[in-house]
């Protein structure tokens, strides 16, 4: 699952596909994919898994 964030208002939305527009402000073309949440694992940013 990827997380997409609105560059305009900061709204975030989870989904498999990139949203066409922001559900909060209605702006189109502002949804950008965010990196996976860093909360998983030990939280020390290691990638050995
Ligand atoms: Zn927005």
mmCIF file of the protein (N, C-alpha, C, O) and its ligand, coordinates in Angstrom:
data_MODEL
# 
_entry.id   MODEL 
# 
loop_
_entity.id 
_entity.type 
_entity.pdbx_number_of_molecules 
1 polymer     1 
2 non-polymer 1 
# 
_entity_poly.entity_id                      1 
_entity_poly.type                           'polypeptide(L)' 
_entity_poly.nstd_linkage                   no 
_entity_poly.nstd_monomer                   no 
_entity_poly.pdbx_seq_one_letter_code       
;(UNK)(UNK)(UNK)(UNK)(UNK)(UNK)(UNK)(UNK)(UNK)(UNK)(UNK)(UNK)(UNK)(UNK)(UNK)(UNK)
(UNK)(UNK)(UNK)(UNK)(UNK)(UNK)(UNK)(UNK)(UNK)(UNK)(UNK)(UNK)(UNK)(UNK)(UNK)(UNK)
(UNK)(UNK)(UNK)(UNK)(UNK)(UNK)(UNK)(UNK)(UNK)(UNK)(UNK)(UNK)(UNK)(UNK)(UNK)(UNK)
(UNK)
;
_entity_poly.pdbx_seq_one_letter_code_can   XXXXXXXXXXXXXXXXXXXXXXXXXXXXXXXXXXXXXXXXXXXXXXXXX 
_entity_poly.pdbx_strand_id                 A 
# 
loop_
_entity_poly_seq.entity_id 
_entity_poly_seq.num 
_entity_poly_seq.mon_id 
_entity_poly_seq.hetero 
1 1  UNK n 
1 2  UNK n 
1 3  UNK n 
1 4  UNK n 
1 5  UNK n 
1 6  UNK n 
1 7  UNK n 
1 8  UNK n 
1 9  UNK n 
1 10 UNK n 
1 11 UNK n 
1 12 UNK n 
1 13 UNK n 
1 14 UNK n 
1 15 UNK n 
1 16 UNK n 
1 17 UNK n 
1 18 UNK n 
1 19 UNK n 
1 20 UNK n 
1 21 UNK n 
1 22 UNK n 
1 23 UNK n 
1 24 UNK n 
1 25 UNK n 
1 26 UNK n 
1 27 UNK n 
1 28 UNK n 
1 29 UNK n 
1 30 UNK n 
1 31 UNK n 
1 32 UNK n 
1 33 UNK n 
1 34 UNK n 
1 35 UNK n 
1 36 UNK n 
1 37 UNK n 
1 38 UNK n 
1 39 UNK n 
1 40 UNK n 
1 41 UNK n 
1 42 UNK n 
1 43 UNK n 
1 44 UNK n 
1 45 UNK n 
1 46 UNK n 
1 47 UNK n 
1 48 UNK n 
1 49 UNK n 
# 
loop_
_struct_asym.id 
_struct_asym.entity_id 
A 1 
B 2 
# 
loop_
_chem_comp.id 
_chem_comp.type 
_chem_comp.mon_nstd_flag 
UNK 'L-peptide linking' . 
ZN  non-polymer         . 
# 
_pdbx_entity_nonpoly.entity_id   2 
_pdbx_entity_nonpoly.name        ? 
_pdbx_entity_nonpoly.comp_id     ZN 
# 
_pdbx_nonpoly_scheme.asym_id         B 
_pdbx_nonpoly_scheme.entity_id       2 
_pdbx_nonpoly_scheme.mon_id          ZN 
_pdbx_nonpoly_scheme.ndb_seq_num     1 
_pdbx_nonpoly_scheme.pdb_seq_num     101 
_pdbx_nonpoly_scheme.auth_seq_num    101 
_pdbx_nonpoly_scheme.pdb_mon_id      ZN 
_pdbx_nonpoly_scheme.auth_mon_id     ZN 
_pdbx_nonpoly_scheme.pdb_strand_id   A 
_pdbx_nonpoly_scheme.pdb_ins_code    . 
# 
loop_
_atom_site.group_PDB 
_atom_site.id 
_atom_site.type_symbol 
_atom_site.label_atom_id 
_atom_site.label_alt_id 
_atom_site.label_comp_id 
_atom_site.label_asym_id 
_atom_site.label_entity_id 
_atom_site.label_seq_id 
_atom_site.pdbx_PDB_ins_code 
_atom_site.Cartn_x 
_atom_site.Cartn_y 
_atom_site.Cartn_z 
_atom_site.occupancy 
_atom_site.B_iso_or_equiv 
_atom_site.pdbx_formal_charge 
_atom_site.auth_seq_id 
_atom_site.auth_comp_id 
_atom_site.auth_asym_id 
_atom_site.auth_atom_id 
_atom_site.pdbx_PDB_model_num 
ATOM   1   N  N  . UNK A 1 1  ? 0.845   -1.203 0.000   1.00 0.00 ? 1   UNK A N  1 
ATOM   2   C  CA . UNK A 1 1  ? 0.000   0.000  0.000   1.00 0.00 ? 1   UNK A CA 1 
ATOM   3   C  C  . UNK A 1 1  ? 0.881   1.255  0.000   1.00 0.00 ? 1   UNK A C  1 
ATOM   4   O  O  . UNK A 1 1  ? 1.788   1.389  0.821   1.00 0.00 ? 1   UNK A O  1 
ATOM   5   N  N  . UNK A 1 2  ? 0.613   2.128  -0.890  1.00 0.00 ? 2   UNK A N  1 
ATOM   6   C  CA . UNK A 1 2  ? 1.385   3.372  -0.966  1.00 0.00 ? 2   UNK A CA 1 
ATOM   7   C  C  . UNK A 1 2  ? 0.588   4.507  -0.336  1.00 0.00 ? 2   UNK A C  1 
ATOM   8   O  O  . UNK A 1 2  ? -0.636  4.454  -0.216  1.00 0.00 ? 2   UNK A O  1 
ATOM   9   N  N  . UNK A 1 3  ? 1.315   5.510  0.051   1.00 0.00 ? 3   UNK A N  1 
ATOM   10  C  CA . UNK A 1 3  ? 0.670   6.688  0.626   1.00 0.00 ? 3   UNK A CA 1 
ATOM   11  C  C  . UNK A 1 3  ? 0.912   7.878  -0.290  1.00 0.00 ? 3   UNK A C  1 
ATOM   12  O  O  . UNK A 1 3  ? 2.040   8.156  -0.698  1.00 0.00 ? 3   UNK A O  1 
ATOM   13  N  N  . UNK A 1 4  ? -0.164  8.563  -0.598  1.00 0.00 ? 4   UNK A N  1 
ATOM   14  C  CA . UNK A 1 4  ? -0.047  9.738  -1.448  1.00 0.00 ? 4   UNK A CA 1 
ATOM   15  C  C  . UNK A 1 4  ? -0.396  10.973 -0.644  1.00 0.00 ? 4   UNK A C  1 
ATOM   16  O  O  . UNK A 1 4  ? -1.321  10.958 0.168   1.00 0.00 ? 4   UNK A O  1 
ATOM   17  N  N  . UNK A 1 5  ? 0.350   12.042 -0.873  1.00 0.00 ? 5   UNK A N  1 
ATOM   18  C  CA . UNK A 1 5  ? 0.135   13.269 -0.118  1.00 0.00 ? 5   UNK A CA 1 
ATOM   19  C  C  . UNK A 1 5  ? -0.095  14.444 -1.052  1.00 0.00 ? 5   UNK A C  1 
ATOM   20  O  O  . UNK A 1 5  ? 0.561   14.583 -2.085  1.00 0.00 ? 5   UNK A O  1 
ATOM   21  N  N  . UNK A 1 6  ? -1.033  15.274 -0.668  1.00 0.00 ? 6   UNK A N  1 
ATOM   22  C  CA . UNK A 1 6  ? -1.343  16.471 -1.450  1.00 0.00 ? 6   UNK A CA 1 
ATOM   23  C  C  . UNK A 1 6  ? -0.283  17.534 -1.170  1.00 0.00 ? 6   UNK A C  1 
ATOM   24  O  O  . UNK A 1 6  ? -0.017  17.881 -0.019  1.00 0.00 ? 6   UNK A O  1 
ATOM   25  N  N  . UNK A 1 7  ? 0.312   18.039 -2.242  1.00 0.00 ? 7   UNK A N  1 
ATOM   26  C  CA . UNK A 1 7  ? 1.342   19.069 -2.074  1.00 0.00 ? 7   UNK A CA 1 
ATOM   27  C  C  . UNK A 1 7  ? 0.734   20.420 -1.730  1.00 0.00 ? 7   UNK A C  1 
ATOM   28  O  O  . UNK A 1 7  ? 1.427   21.337 -1.290  1.00 0.00 ? 7   UNK A O  1 
ATOM   29  N  N  . UNK A 1 8  ? -0.535  20.522 -1.931  1.00 0.00 ? 8   UNK A N  1 
ATOM   30  C  CA . UNK A 1 8  ? -1.186  21.810 -1.700  1.00 0.00 ? 8   UNK A CA 1 
ATOM   31  C  C  . UNK A 1 8  ? -1.666  21.971 -0.260  1.00 0.00 ? 8   UNK A C  1 
ATOM   32  O  O  . UNK A 1 8  ? -1.362  22.959 0.407   1.00 0.00 ? 8   UNK A O  1 
ATOM   33  N  N  . UNK A 1 9  ? -2.430  20.965 0.205   1.00 0.00 ? 9   UNK A N  1 
ATOM   34  C  CA . UNK A 1 9  ? -3.024  21.095 1.536   1.00 0.00 ? 9   UNK A CA 1 
ATOM   35  C  C  . UNK A 1 9  ? -2.460  20.112 2.550   1.00 0.00 ? 9   UNK A C  1 
ATOM   36  O  O  . UNK A 1 9  ? -2.711  20.241 3.748   1.00 0.00 ? 9   UNK A O  1 
ATOM   37  N  N  . UNK A 1 10 ? -1.691  19.117 2.070   1.00 0.00 ? 10  UNK A N  1 
ATOM   38  C  CA . UNK A 1 10 ? -1.073  18.185 3.004   1.00 0.00 ? 10  UNK A CA 1 
ATOM   39  C  C  . UNK A 1 10 ? -1.915  16.976 3.338   1.00 0.00 ? 10  UNK A C  1 
ATOM   40  O  O  . UNK A 1 10 ? -1.522  16.156 4.168   1.00 0.00 ? 10  UNK A O  1 
ATOM   41  N  N  . UNK A 1 11 ? -3.065  16.851 2.707   1.00 0.00 ? 11  UNK A N  1 
ATOM   42  C  CA . UNK A 1 11 ? -3.927  15.692 2.930   1.00 0.00 ? 11  UNK A CA 1 
ATOM   43  C  C  . UNK A 1 11 ? -3.218  14.424 2.465   1.00 0.00 ? 11  UNK A C  1 
ATOM   44  O  O  . UNK A 1 11 ? -2.572  14.413 1.417   1.00 0.00 ? 11  UNK A O  1 
ATOM   45  N  N  . UNK A 1 12 ? -3.342  13.365 3.246   1.00 0.00 ? 12  UNK A N  1 
ATOM   46  C  CA . UNK A 1 12 ? -2.728  12.106 2.844   1.00 0.00 ? 12  UNK A CA 1 
ATOM   47  C  C  . UNK A 1 12 ? -3.802  11.059 2.599   1.00 0.00 ? 12  UNK A C  1 
ATOM   48  O  O  . UNK A 1 12 ? -4.864  11.068 3.222   1.00 0.00 ? 12  UNK A O  1 
ATOM   49  N  N  . UNK A 1 13 ? -3.495  10.155 1.670   1.00 0.00 ? 13  UNK A N  1 
ATOM   50  C  CA . UNK A 1 13 ? -4.454  9.110  1.340   1.00 0.00 ? 13  UNK A CA 1 
ATOM   51  C  C  . UNK A 1 13 ? -3.709  7.840  0.971   1.00 0.00 ? 13  UNK A C  1 
ATOM   52  O  O  . UNK A 1 13 ? -2.735  7.873  0.218   1.00 0.00 ? 13  UNK A O  1 
ATOM   53  N  N  . UNK A 1 14 ? -4.174  6.727  1.505   1.00 0.00 ? 14  UNK A N  1 
ATOM   54  C  CA . UNK A 1 14 ? -3.567  5.448  1.156   1.00 0.00 ? 14  UNK A CA 1 
ATOM   55  C  C  . UNK A 1 14 ? -4.294  4.834  -0.026  1.00 0.00 ? 14  UNK A C  1 
ATOM   56  O  O  . UNK A 1 14 ? -5.510  4.971  -0.160  1.00 0.00 ? 14  UNK A O  1 
ATOM   57  N  N  . UNK A 1 15 ? -3.552  4.164  -0.872  1.00 0.00 ? 15  UNK A N  1 
ATOM   58  C  CA . UNK A 1 15 ? -4.186  3.510  -2.009  1.00 0.00 ? 15  UNK A CA 1 
ATOM   59  C  C  . UNK A 1 15 ? -3.158  2.816  -2.864  1.00 0.00 ? 15  UNK A C  1 
ATOM   60  O  O  . UNK A 1 15 ? -1.954  3.028  -2.726  1.00 0.00 ? 15  UNK A O  1 
ATOM   61  N  N  . UNK A 1 16 ? -3.660  1.980  -3.753  1.00 0.00 ? 16  UNK A N  1 
ATOM   62  C  CA . UNK A 1 16 ? -2.758  1.278  -4.658  1.00 0.00 ? 16  UNK A CA 1 
ATOM   63  C  C  . UNK A 1 16 ? -2.454  2.123  -5.884  1.00 0.00 ? 16  UNK A C  1 
ATOM   64  O  O  . UNK A 1 16 ? -1.385  2.013  -6.484  1.00 0.00 ? 16  UNK A O  1 
ATOM   65  N  N  . UNK A 1 17 ? -3.416  2.972  -6.246  1.00 0.00 ? 17  UNK A N  1 
ATOM   66  C  CA . UNK A 1 17 ? -3.243  3.817  -7.415  1.00 0.00 ? 17  UNK A CA 1 
ATOM   67  C  C  . UNK A 1 17 ? -3.149  5.282  -6.996  1.00 0.00 ? 17  UNK A C  1 
ATOM   68  O  O  . UNK A 1 17 ? -3.676  5.685  -5.959  1.00 0.00 ? 17  UNK A O  1 
ATOM   69  N  N  . UNK A 1 18 ? -2.476  6.055  -7.815  1.00 0.00 ? 18  UNK A N  1 
ATOM   70  C  CA . UNK A 1 18 ? -2.328  7.477  -7.535  1.00 0.00 ? 18  UNK A CA 1 
ATOM   71  C  C  . UNK A 1 18 ? -3.659  8.191  -7.761  1.00 0.00 ? 18  UNK A C  1 
ATOM   72  O  O  . UNK A 1 18 ? -4.242  8.098  -8.841  1.00 0.00 ? 18  UNK A O  1 
ATOM   73  N  N  . UNK A 1 19 ? -4.133  8.899  -6.748  1.00 0.00 ? 19  UNK A N  1 
ATOM   74  C  CA . UNK A 1 19 ? -5.404  9.616  -6.888  1.00 0.00 ? 19  UNK A CA 1 
ATOM   75  C  C  . UNK A 1 19 ? -5.303  10.695 -7.966  1.00 0.00 ? 19  UNK A C  1 
ATOM   76  O  O  . UNK A 1 19 ? -4.269  11.349 -8.105  1.00 0.00 ? 19  UNK A O  1 
ATOM   77  N  N  . UNK A 1 20 ? -6.376  10.874 -8.720  1.00 0.00 ? 20  UNK A N  1 
ATOM   78  C  CA . UNK A 1 20 ? -6.366  11.900 -9.766  1.00 0.00 ? 20  UNK A CA 1 
ATOM   79  C  C  . UNK A 1 20 ? -6.399  13.288 -9.161  1.00 0.00 ? 20  UNK A C  1 
ATOM   80  O  O  . UNK A 1 20 ? -5.794  14.230 -9.674  1.00 0.00 ? 20  UNK A O  1 
ATOM   81  N  N  . UNK A 1 21 ? -7.121  13.391 -8.056  1.00 0.00 ? 21  UNK A N  1 
ATOM   82  C  CA . UNK A 1 21 ? -7.189  14.692 -7.398  1.00 0.00 ? 21  UNK A CA 1 
ATOM   83  C  C  . UNK A 1 21 ? -7.287  14.521 -5.893  1.00 0.00 ? 21  UNK A C  1 
ATOM   84  O  O  . UNK A 1 21 ? -7.608  13.444 -5.391  1.00 0.00 ? 21  UNK A O  1 
ATOM   85  N  N  . UNK A 1 22 ? -7.011  15.584 -5.199  1.00 0.00 ? 22  UNK A N  1 
ATOM   86  C  CA . UNK A 1 22 ? -7.070  15.553 -3.745  1.00 0.00 ? 22  UNK A CA 1 
ATOM   87  C  C  . UNK A 1 22 ? -8.520  15.536 -3.278  1.00 0.00 ? 22  UNK A C  1 
ATOM   88  O  O  . UNK A 1 22 ? -9.347  16.319 -3.746  1.00 0.00 ? 22  UNK A O  1 
ATOM   89  N  N  . UNK A 1 23 ? -8.814  14.632 -2.349  1.00 0.00 ? 23  UNK A N  1 
ATOM   90  C  CA . UNK A 1 23 ? -10.176 14.516 -1.845  1.00 0.00 ? 23  UNK A CA 1 
ATOM   91  C  C  . UNK A 1 23 ? -10.530 15.661 -0.905  1.00 0.00 ? 23  UNK A C  1 
ATOM   92  O  O  . UNK A 1 23 ? -11.704 15.940 -0.663  1.00 0.00 ? 23  UNK A O  1 
ATOM   93  N  N  . UNK A 1 24 ? -9.512  16.314 -0.384  1.00 0.00 ? 24  UNK A N  1 
ATOM   94  C  CA . UNK A 1 24 ? -9.744  17.377 0.594   1.00 0.00 ? 24  UNK A CA 1 
ATOM   95  C  C  . UNK A 1 24 ? -9.933  18.741 -0.069  1.00 0.00 ? 24  UNK A C  1 
ATOM   96  O  O  . UNK A 1 24 ? -10.911 19.438 0.202   1.00 0.00 ? 24  UNK A O  1 
ATOM   97  N  N  . UNK A 1 25 ? -8.991  19.118 -0.941  1.00 0.00 ? 25  UNK A N  1 
ATOM   98  C  CA . UNK A 1 25 ? -9.065  20.450 -1.547  1.00 0.00 ? 25  UNK A CA 1 
ATOM   99  C  C  . UNK A 1 25 ? -9.530  20.422 -2.999  1.00 0.00 ? 25  UNK A C  1 
ATOM   100 O  O  . UNK A 1 25 ? -9.844  21.461 -3.579  1.00 0.00 ? 25  UNK A O  1 
ATOM   101 N  N  . UNK A 1 26 ? -9.571  19.215 -3.584  1.00 0.00 ? 26  UNK A N  1 
ATOM   102 C  CA . UNK A 1 26 ? -10.087 19.093 -4.932  1.00 0.00 ? 26  UNK A CA 1 
ATOM   103 C  C  . UNK A 1 26 ? -9.106  19.446 -6.030  1.00 0.00 ? 26  UNK A C  1 
ATOM   104 O  O  . UNK A 1 26 ? -9.449  19.407 -7.211  1.00 0.00 ? 26  UNK A O  1 
ATOM   105 N  N  . UNK A 1 27 ? -7.886  19.792 -5.646  1.00 0.00 ? 27  UNK A N  1 
ATOM   106 C  CA . UNK A 1 27 ? -6.880  20.150 -6.648  1.00 0.00 ? 27  UNK A CA 1 
ATOM   107 C  C  . UNK A 1 27 ? -6.416  18.908 -7.401  1.00 0.00 ? 27  UNK A C  1 
ATOM   108 O  O  . UNK A 1 27 ? -6.277  17.839 -6.807  1.00 0.00 ? 27  UNK A O  1 
ATOM   109 N  N  . UNK A 1 28 ? -6.180  19.040 -8.683  1.00 0.00 ? 28  UNK A N  1 
ATOM   110 C  CA . UNK A 1 28 ? -5.717  17.893 -9.474  1.00 0.00 ? 28  UNK A CA 1 
ATOM   111 C  C  . UNK A 1 28 ? -4.215  17.991 -9.711  1.00 0.00 ? 28  UNK A C  1 
ATOM   112 O  O  . UNK A 1 28 ? -3.642  19.078 -9.788  1.00 0.00 ? 28  UNK A O  1 
ATOM   113 N  N  . UNK A 1 29 ? -3.597  16.813 -9.823  1.00 0.00 ? 29  UNK A N  1 
ATOM   114 C  CA . UNK A 1 29 ? -2.175  16.765 -10.144 1.00 0.00 ? 29  UNK A CA 1 
ATOM   115 C  C  . UNK A 1 29 ? -1.255  17.151 -9.002  1.00 0.00 ? 29  UNK A C  1 
ATOM   116 O  O  . UNK A 1 29 ? -0.091  17.482 -9.224  1.00 0.00 ? 29  UNK A O  1 
ATOM   117 N  N  . UNK A 1 30 ? -1.767  17.111 -7.783  1.00 0.00 ? 30  UNK A N  1 
ATOM   118 C  CA . UNK A 1 30 ? -0.940  17.516 -6.643  1.00 0.00 ? 30  UNK A CA 1 
ATOM   119 C  C  . UNK A 1 30 ? -0.622  16.345 -5.716  1.00 0.00 ? 30  UNK A C  1 
ATOM   120 O  O  . UNK A 1 30 ? 0.126   16.494 -4.750  1.00 0.00 ? 30  UNK A O  1 
ATOM   121 N  N  . UNK A 1 31 ? -1.188  15.194 -6.014  1.00 0.00 ? 31  UNK A N  1 
ATOM   122 C  CA . UNK A 1 31 ? -0.961  14.029 -5.169  1.00 0.00 ? 31  UNK A CA 1 
ATOM   123 C  C  . UNK A 1 31 ? 0.381   13.383 -5.521  1.00 0.00 ? 31  UNK A C  1 
ATOM   124 O  O  . UNK A 1 31 ? 0.584   12.940 -6.651  1.00 0.00 ? 31  UNK A O  1 
ATOM   125 N  N  . UNK A 1 32 ? 1.287   13.332 -4.554  1.00 0.00 ? 32  UNK A N  1 
ATOM   126 C  CA . UNK A 1 32 ? 2.604   12.747 -4.782  1.00 0.00 ? 32  UNK A CA 1 
ATOM   127 C  C  . UNK A 1 32 ? 2.802   11.558 -3.849  1.00 0.00 ? 32  UNK A C  1 
ATOM   128 O  O  . UNK A 1 32 ? 2.346   11.553 -2.705  1.00 0.00 ? 32  UNK A O  1 
ATOM   129 N  N  . UNK A 1 33 ? 3.487   10.565 -4.368  1.00 0.00 ? 33  UNK A N  1 
ATOM   130 C  CA . UNK A 1 33 ? 3.701   9.355  -3.583  1.00 0.00 ? 33  UNK A CA 1 
ATOM   131 C  C  . UNK A 1 33 ? 4.710   9.593  -2.471  1.00 0.00 ? 33  UNK A C  1 
ATOM   132 O  O  . UNK A 1 33 ? 5.763   10.196 -2.676  1.00 0.00 ? 33  UNK A O  1 
ATOM   133 N  N  . UNK A 1 34 ? 4.359   9.102  -1.294  1.00 0.00 ? 34  UNK A N  1 
ATOM   134 C  CA . UNK A 1 34 ? 5.246   9.223  -0.149  1.00 0.00 ? 34  UNK A CA 1 
ATOM   135 C  C  . UNK A 1 34 ? 5.993   7.912  0.065   1.00 0.00 ? 34  UNK A C  1 
ATOM   136 O  O  . UNK A 1 34 ? 5.550   6.850  -0.374  1.00 0.00 ? 34  UNK A O  1 
ATOM   137 N  N  . UNK A 1 35 ? 7.116   8.003  0.736   1.00 0.00 ? 35  UNK A N  1 
ATOM   138 C  CA . UNK A 1 35 ? 7.858   6.789  1.063   1.00 0.00 ? 35  UNK A CA 1 
ATOM   139 C  C  . UNK A 1 35 ? 7.064   5.970  2.070   1.00 0.00 ? 35  UNK A C  1 
ATOM   140 O  O  . UNK A 1 35 ? 6.196   6.495  2.767   1.00 0.00 ? 35  UNK A O  1 
ATOM   141 N  N  . UNK A 1 36 ? 7.368   4.680  2.138   1.00 0.00 ? 36  UNK A N  1 
ATOM   142 C  CA . UNK A 1 36 ? 6.694   3.818  3.101   1.00 0.00 ? 36  UNK A CA 1 
ATOM   143 C  C  . UNK A 1 36 ? 6.947   4.331  4.516   1.00 0.00 ? 36  UNK A C  1 
ATOM   144 O  O  . UNK A 1 36 ? 7.991   4.919  4.802   1.00 0.00 ? 36  UNK A O  1 
ATOM   145 N  N  . UNK A 1 37 ? 6.003   4.105  5.366   1.00 0.00 ? 37  UNK A N  1 
ATOM   146 C  CA . UNK A 1 37 ? 6.125   4.578  6.741   1.00 0.00 ? 37  UNK A CA 1 
ATOM   147 C  C  . UNK A 1 37 ? 7.361   3.981  7.409   1.00 0.00 ? 37  UNK A C  1 
ATOM   148 O  O  . UNK A 1 37 ? 7.668   2.800  7.252   1.00 0.00 ? 37  UNK A O  1 
ATOM   149 N  N  . UNK A 1 38 ? 8.054   4.829  8.153   1.00 0.00 ? 38  UNK A N  1 
ATOM   150 C  CA . UNK A 1 38 ? 9.279   4.385  8.805   1.00 0.00 ? 38  UNK A CA 1 
ATOM   151 C  C  . UNK A 1 38 ? 9.011   3.765  10.179  1.00 0.00 ? 38  UNK A C  1 
ATOM   152 O  O  . UNK A 1 38 ? 9.932   3.381  10.899  1.00 0.00 ? 38  UNK A O  1 
ATOM   153 N  N  . UNK A 1 39 ? 7.737   3.681  10.516  1.00 0.00 ? 39  UNK A N  1 
ATOM   154 C  CA . UNK A 1 39 ? 7.385   3.189  11.847  1.00 0.00 ? 39  UNK A CA 1 
ATOM   155 C  C  . UNK A 1 39 ? 7.544   1.678  11.975  1.00 0.00 ? 39  UNK A C  1 
ATOM   156 O  O  . UNK A 1 39 ? 7.562   1.136  13.080  1.00 0.00 ? 39  UNK A O  1 
ATOM   157 N  N  . UNK A 1 40 ? 7.660   1.000  10.822  1.00 0.00 ? 40  UNK A N  1 
ATOM   158 C  CA . UNK A 1 40 ? 7.792   -0.455 10.876  1.00 0.00 ? 40  UNK A CA 1 
ATOM   159 C  C  . UNK A 1 40 ? 9.196   -0.858 11.303  1.00 0.00 ? 40  UNK A C  1 
ATOM   160 O  O  . UNK A 1 40 ? 10.164  -0.144 11.041  1.00 0.00 ? 40  UNK A O  1 
ATOM   161 N  N  . UNK A 1 41 ? 9.296   -1.989 11.951  1.00 0.00 ? 41  UNK A N  1 
ATOM   162 C  CA . UNK A 1 41 ? 10.602  -2.483 12.367  1.00 0.00 ? 41  UNK A CA 1 
ATOM   163 C  C  . UNK A 1 41 ? 11.122  -1.766 13.587  1.00 0.00 ? 41  UNK A C  1 
ATOM   164 O  O  . UNK A 1 41 ? 10.355  -1.309 14.435  1.00 0.00 ? 41  UNK A O  1 
ATOM   165 N  N  . UNK A 1 42 ? 12.447  -1.672 13.666  1.00 0.00 ? 42  UNK A N  1 
ATOM   166 C  CA . UNK A 1 42 ? 13.072  -1.126 14.871  1.00 0.00 ? 42  UNK A CA 1 
ATOM   167 C  C  . UNK A 1 42 ? 13.115  0.401  14.867  1.00 0.00 ? 42  UNK A C  1 
ATOM   168 O  O  . UNK A 1 42 ? 13.371  1.015  15.903  1.00 0.00 ? 42  UNK A O  1 
ATOM   169 N  N  . UNK A 1 43 ? 12.869  1.011  13.721  1.00 0.00 ? 43  UNK A N  1 
ATOM   170 C  CA . UNK A 1 43 ? 12.875  2.460  13.677  1.00 0.00 ? 43  UNK A CA 1 
ATOM   171 C  C  . UNK A 1 43 ? 14.249  3.094  13.559  1.00 0.00 ? 43  UNK A C  1 
ATOM   172 O  O  . UNK A 1 43 ? 14.376  4.313  13.684  1.00 0.00 ? 43  UNK A O  1 
ATOM   173 N  N  . UNK A 1 44 ? 15.285  2.290  13.319  1.00 0.00 ? 44  UNK A N  1 
ATOM   174 C  CA . UNK A 1 44 ? 16.643  2.838  13.206  1.00 0.00 ? 44  UNK A CA 1 
ATOM   175 C  C  . UNK A 1 44 ? 17.053  3.010  11.740  1.00 0.00 ? 44  UNK A C  1 
ATOM   176 O  O  . UNK A 1 44 ? 18.226  3.224  11.433  1.00 0.00 ? 44  UNK A O  1 
ATOM   177 N  N  . UNK A 1 45 ? 16.081  2.914  10.851  1.00 0.00 ? 45  UNK A N  1 
ATOM   178 C  CA . UNK A 1 45 ? 16.303  3.119  9.419   1.00 0.00 ? 45  UNK A CA 1 
ATOM   179 C  C  . UNK A 1 45 ? 17.186  2.047  8.758   1.00 0.00 ? 45  UNK A C  1 
ATOM   180 O  O  . UNK A 1 45 ? 17.652  2.232  7.634   1.00 0.00 ? 45  UNK A O  1 
ATOM   181 N  N  . UNK A 1 46 ? 17.410  0.944  9.452   1.00 0.00 ? 46  UNK A N  1 
ATOM   182 C  CA . UNK A 1 46 ? 18.153  -0.145 8.821   1.00 0.00 ? 46  UNK A CA 1 
ATOM   183 C  C  . UNK A 1 46 ? 17.266  -0.828 7.786   1.00 0.00 ? 46  UNK A C  1 
ATOM   184 O  O  . UNK A 1 46 ? 16.046  -0.863 7.944   1.00 0.00 ? 46  UNK A O  1 
ATOM   185 N  N  . UNK A 1 47 ? 17.848  -1.351 6.766   1.00 0.00 ? 47  UNK A N  1 
ATOM   186 C  CA . UNK A 1 47 ? 17.058  -1.969 5.698   1.00 0.00 ? 47  UNK A CA 1 
ATOM   187 C  C  . UNK A 1 47 ? 17.322  -3.458 5.580   1.00 0.00 ? 47  UNK A C  1 
ATOM   188 O  O  . UNK A 1 47 ? 16.959  -4.078 4.580   1.00 0.00 ? 47  UNK A O  1 
ATOM   189 N  N  . UNK A 1 48 ? 17.946  -4.030 6.583   1.00 0.00 ? 48  UNK A N  1 
ATOM   190 C  CA . UNK A 1 48 ? 18.271  -5.457 6.523   1.00 0.00 ? 48  UNK A CA 1 
ATOM   191 C  C  . UNK A 1 48 ? 17.094  -6.301 6.966   1.00 0.00 ? 48  UNK A C  1 
ATOM   192 O  O  . UNK A 1 48 ? 17.017  -6.742 8.113   1.00 0.00 ? 48  UNK A O  1 
ATOM   193 N  N  . UNK A 1 49 ? 16.176  -6.516 6.033   1.00 0.00 ? 49  UNK A N  1 
ATOM   194 C  CA . UNK A 1 49 ? 15.030  -7.352 6.372   1.00 0.00 ? 49  UNK A CA 1 
ATOM   195 C  C  . UNK A 1 49 ? 14.691  -8.242 5.187   1.00 0.00 ? 49  UNK A C  1 
ATOM   196 O  O  . UNK A 1 49 ? 13.750  -9.032 5.257   1.00 0.00 ? 49  UNK A O  1 
HETATM 197 ZN ZN . ZN  B 2 .  ? -5.275  18.858 -1.130  1.00 0.00 ? 101 ZN  A ZN 1 
# 
